[in-house]
Amino acid sequence: MAAGTPDSQARFGQSVKGLLTEKVNTCGTDVIALTKQVLKGSRSSELLGQAARNMVLQEDAILHSEDSLRKMAIITTHLQYQQEAIQKNPFLCFDF
């Protein structure tokens, strides 16, 4: 293999340095993008966990409300029975 002129060797060295620098910059950019994606993924997991906790809290509130409505329906029925009884015999209210 014949040695090239010093001028061609210098140009080749500069070309290799330029390509190496470009590859290093590209690799650095890719690492930064990957890091951002990993952080975004971990944040997504955190947000998903928070959404699940909020959903459980909402479900508990709905169940509690449903129970309260059921109790109110029972009370309403009893009040209606009392009202009907009073209307059927209004003289029972007055204790002479």
MODELLER restraints for C-alpha pairs under 7 A, 6 or more apart:
rsr = mdl.restraints
at = mdl.atoms
